[in-house]
Amino acid sequence: MNMFTELGNLVGDFRRARRAAALYSNLSALSDDQLHAKGLRRQDIPRVLMQAEFLNVR
């Protein structure tokens, strides 16, 4: 890979990490009842972040 491809990959990873951090902030601020209404438990948050931002990489 060339330098520009690597730089583009790095920027994409950085964007995904920032979106994951924002999603974590939003989900972790919810009460257990609010999480339950979304079909989640507090311990599901890391899995949801990984699936949302890193496992569905295009």
N, C-alpha and C positions, 0 to 999 in steps of 0.2 A: 504494500500500500504506500501511497505517496504521503507526503507531509500534510497536504490539504485534506485528504480523506481522513487521516488520523485526527486532525484538528476538528473536522466536522463531527466525527464520532465523539470526541471529548465534549464538544458543545452540546450535542444531543444528550449525552449522559448527564451533564450538568443541569440541563432543563428538566430531565426526568427526576433527578434528585430534588430539585426545587419544588416541582409539583407534588412529589411524594411528601416532602416536608409540610407543604401547605395542607395536603389532605390529612396528614397526621394531626396537625394542629386543629383542624376542623373536627375530626372524629374524636380526638381525645378530649375535646371540650364538651362533648355531649354527655348527658347523664346515661347511666346504665339502661334506664327505661327508654330513652331516645334511641340508643343503639339497638336495643331489642326490637323497637318498632321498624328498624331497618334490616332486621334479621341478623344482627351482629352481636357478638359479645366483645368485651374489652380485649380479650386475648386474641380476637380475630383481626385486630387492626394491622399488625405487621404483615399478615398474609394478604389482606386486602391491598395494602400498599404495594407489595411485591407484584401481585397479579395486575394491578391497575397500571403500574408504571414501568415494570422491568420485564415481566414475562410476556407482555403483548407488544414487544418491540417490533416495529415495522421494518 
